[in-house]
Amino acid sequence: MDYKKIDDFVLQLVERSTPERTAWNLEKIREGKPASWNYIDGCMLTALMEMDSLTGDPRYFRFVKACVDHFVGEDGSIRTFRPEARNLDDINEGRVLFALYGRTGEEKYRRAADFLRARLEEQPRTVEGNFWHKAIYPNQVWLDGIYMAQPFYALYEKHFGAGDYSDIVGQIKNVRARMFSEEKGLYFHGYDASRTAFWADPVTGRSKNFWLRSLGWFAVALADLLDILPQGEGRDSLAAIFDELMGQASRYADPDTGLYWQVPDQGGRAGNYLETSGSAMMAYAMLKGARLGALDRGYAAKGQRTFDGIVEKYLTFTEDGLDLGGICLVAGLGPEDNRRRDGSYEYYISEPVVANDAKGVAPFVLAYTEVKRLTP
């Protein structure tokens, strides 16, 4: 595979997008909804900033800035942001504010970061001290939410705060204590501290199964946090959790392709499939972890094998360029009025599988940036 074609693919997506309608946000496109401040575009903007830092092509930064400027006012307010939703997903797009402020010096980016940091102060917490995932998911911790909030939280502490990462480290330690399966070596998708959600085990509070993309979100969050936190006891604690996760998860890779299954511990079961977004997240986490020295260097080869497996299986040429397939569109747990999302095996394999959605494209691009760093 000529990797240069991947650069062309990413730029094609940028050139087909506007702040009002991004080519990769299939949920918005399918539902006919207007643009909003959201984690899906946030993931892609983070990936585009990595492409900017590697290539120096001004089109990446220009597009990221235009998207953020579409929502962020001079006073730091964020159009379409709903504080009452207490939604960790909506923190994620704030990650790019720090780079924008550093590059431009425009105070509105600092003010917007302050605004989002203040929302974390208002976020409800479980009895253990972890942020609720959303107001509609009371007392619930999802692996997804670790990625959505904690890297932003850490970046804020690094750039504008007191450099206190203890709350971040404590919340991740709680995830290890409450959501890790000693038997399988994997983390359950969700945990309900009240143990009352219809999908939760009444004794442990855990959901029924492991979901690949949620594991991927967690792995990527840990890799990114290890790039942000300074040396010390807190970083060492996260590094140990990360090393354990990657060591356990890598056992579930498909030997033929290097990819991972939608329900990771049930490879080959009827209906299960090798999924792109979570596999790309695992590839990125392994490649970055090896580069940072948080993982053994052998993980770089494992990560590249997974990346190349995605290219071989799911990246195809079309008249318009390239298509990236095999992406689970969405999956979650509940809420109460949506009992189809019950965390069962049957549920996870029932969600739509699509091409070119940012939840797959963004981690694929992130993994690609690590491949480029490995083999410039």
N, C-alpha and C positions, 0 to 999 in steps of 0.2 A: 504494500500500500504506500503510495506517495503521500507522506504526511502533509505536504504543501497543499494538497486538495482540502485538508481539514481547515487550514487557514482561510481558503476561499469560501468554504461552506459557512464558517462563522461570519465572515464579512457579508456574505449574501443575506444571512438572517438579519444582520444589522441594517443593511441597505433596504430591506423590505419592511422595516419597522419604523414606527414613529412613537413618540411618547404616549399618544392617544390609543395606539393599537400596535402591540408588539407581535411579531410573527410567531413567537414561541409560546405565548400564553394561550394554550388551547382551551383552557377552561373559560376564559373570557370570550374567546372567539365563538365557542360552541353555544354559550349562553347568551350571546349578543349583549354582554354587559359593557358599560364604559370602563375606561381605564381607571385604576385605583392604585393607591399605595399598598403593595402586597408582596408576600414572600416569594412568589413565583418569579416575578420580574426582578426582585431583589437578588435571588440566587444567580440569575443571568448577569446582572450588572456586576456582581462580585467576580464572576468568571471573566467578563470583558475587561475589568480592571487588571486582572492577571495577564490577559493577552496584551494589554497596553504596556504593562511593565516589561514584558518580554520582547515585544516587537517595536515599540515606539511609534506604531502607526497611530496618528492623531484621530482617526475615525472612531476608535474605541472610546477614548476619553471624551471626545465631543458628544458621542451619543449618550454616555452615562450622565454627563452633566446636563444635557438637554432633558433627559428623563426625570432626574431629580428636581431640576428647576421647574418642571411642569407642576410639581406638587408642593415644593417648599417655598414658603413666603419669606419676605425679608425679616419678619419677626420670628422666624423659626417654626411657625405653624405649618402643619402638614395637611394639605387638602385631602379629604376623604377619610382621614384617620378618625376612628371612633374610639375614644378612650373608654367608654362604657363597656365595650366588648371585652376588655381585659384579655386581648388576644396576643399571645406571644409571637405568632406568625408575623404580626405587623411590626415587630421590632427589627426583624432580619434585614429589611432594606436599608436600615440605618447604618449598616456596616460601611457603606461607601462614603458616608459623610466625612469620615476622618481623612481619607485620601483627598477628597474634594477640598476640604478646608486647608490641608497642607499644601495643595497645589495652587490654590487661588487666593487664600487668605480671606475669603468672603465670610463675614460673620454669621450670615444666615445658616451656614452649615453647622457652625458651633452651636448656635441657638437651637437648631433642630435636634442635634445630638443631646443637648441639655433637656429638651422636651421629652425625648424618648427615655432618657435615663430617669426622669421624674415619673414616667409611667411605670417603670419597674418598682419604684417605691410604693406605688399604689396597688401593685399586683397582689391578689390574695395568695396565701401560701397554705400548704398542707401542714399538719401537725409536726412533721419532721423539718419543715422549713423550706420546702421546695415550692417554686412558683406553680400555681394552677396553669394548665395549658390554655384554657380560655374560661370566660365566665360561664359559658354554656356547658362546660365540663368541670363541675365543682370537685375539688379535692383530687383531681386527676393529674398525674405526671405522664407525659408521653415522651419517648425518646426524641421524637421530632422537635419538641420544644427546647431541648438542650441546644440543638443547633440554632434554633431561631433566636434565642435570647443571649446565651452565655458568651459567645464570641464578641457580640456587640458590647455586652457588659464589661468584658475584659478590655476591649479596646478603649472604652470610655475611661476605665481606671488608669490605663496606660497613658493616655493623652491628656485627659482633663481632670482625672480624679486623684485620689490619694495613693493609688497603687496598692489598694487593699483587695486582694483576690480571695480572701478567706470564705466569703459567702459562695462564690462560684465553686471553689473546691469542695466546700461542704455539701452543696447540692448534688454534685456529681458523686461524691462518696455515698450519699443517700441512695442514688440510683443503683450504685453497685450493691448496696446492702439489701435493697428491696426488690430489684427487678432482674437480677442475674440468676440464671439457672446453673447450679453447680453440676447438675447431671449433663446438660447439653453444652455448657460453656457459652451460651448465648443470652441475650437480654430480651425479655418480653416487651412487646410493643408498648403496653400501657400498665399503669398501676393506679388503683383507686385507694387513697388512704382511708376513706370511710367504709370501704368494702361493701358499698350498696349499689354500685352501677350494675346494670343487668348483665354486662359482659365480664364482670370481675369475679374471681374466685372469692367466696365469702370468708375464707380463712387467710389467704395471702394477699388478696387485693389485686393479683396479677391478671392480665388478660390470658386468653387460652393458648396463643401461639406466638411464634416469632415471625416478624415481617421484615423482609430484606431491606426495604428502603429505610425503615426506622432504624435498623442496625447501622445502615450507611450514614444516616444523619448523625447518629451518635459518634461513629468513627471519625467522620469529617470534623465534627465539633472538637473532639479531643485533639486531632492533628492540628487544627487551627489554633486552639488554645495553647498548645505546646510551642507554637511559633510566637505567641504573644506574651505569655508569662515569663518573668525573669527566673533565673536559676534560684532554687531554694526548695524548701520542704513541700510547698504547695504544688509546684511543678513536678517534683519527684513523685508525689502521690498520683497525679494525673498520668504521668508517664507509665507507672506500674499498671494502672487500670487499662491504659491504651495497649500496652504490650500484651497483657493477658487477653484482651478482646481480639486483637489481630491474630494472635497465636491460635486461639480457639476457632475463630471464624474461618481462617484459611483452610481448616480441615474440611470445610463444606464446599470448597470450590469444585466445580465439575472438572474432572481430569482431562476431558477432551478439549474443552474450550477455555477453561480458566474462569468462566462466568459462575454466578451464584443464582440459586433458585428463588423464586418469588416467596415461597415458604422454605427457608434455607435448610432445615433439618429433614425435609421430606422430598429430597431429590428423586425424580423418576416416578413419583406417585401420579396417578391419573389426574390430568388437568394442570399440574404444576408446570412451570416453564422457567427458562433462564431469562432473567429480567435485566434490562439495561441500566436503569438509573441506580439501583442499589449496587450493581456490579461496578459501575463507574465510580461510585463513592468509595467502595472498598479499594479499587485501584488507586485512586487519589490518596487515600489515607495511607496506604502502604508505601507508595512512592514518596510522599512527603515525609512520612515518619522515618523512612530510611535516610532521606536527605538531611533531616534535622538531627539524626543520630539517636532518635528515640526508639528506633527499631534496628534490628540487625540489617546489615546491607543486603542480605539475601532477599529481603522483602521488596527491594526495588525490582528484582527480576520477576517476583510473583505479581507485583502490581502491573508491570509492563505486559506480562502474559495475559492478565485479565483485560487490559486495555486493548491489546491486539486481538483478543478473542471477540470483543465487542465489534471491532472494525470488521473482522472476518464474517461474523454472523449477522450483524444488524445494520451495518453502514452500506448503503447501496447507491449506485449511480442512477440519476434520473435526467430527464431533459432539462430540468431546472437546477440541477446541481447534485446534491447528496440528500439522502433521507436517512435519519437515524430512527430505527424501529425498536420494538420490544420494550416500550416504556409503559409501565402501569400508570394510568392517568391519575388516580387518586385512591386512597384507602384511609380509613379511620375507624374510630370506635364510638358508636352512638352518634348523636345524643339519645336521650330517652325516647324521643319520638321517631327514631330511625333505627329500629331494632334489626334491620338487615345487616347493619355494620356491627356484628356481634363478636368479631375476632376469631371466628371459626375458620378452618381450612377452606371450606366451601366458599366462604365470603371472600377471602383474599384472592382466590383464583377467578372470581366472578367479575371483578372490576375491569373496565375497558383497557385494552392494550393499544397504544397509539404510537405515532411517529412524530418526532420533532417538537415534543413538548419540553419546556424549559426544565422540568424536574428531572429529565434525562439528559437534555442537551447541556445544561449548565455543569453538572458534575462530569460529564464527558469532556467538556472543554477544560475544566479544572485539572482532570487527570492528564489531558493532553499537554497542559502547561508544565506539568511535572515531568512528562516524557521529554519535552523539549529541553528542560533544564538538565535532564540526565544525558541526553544526546543532542547537544546544540548543533 
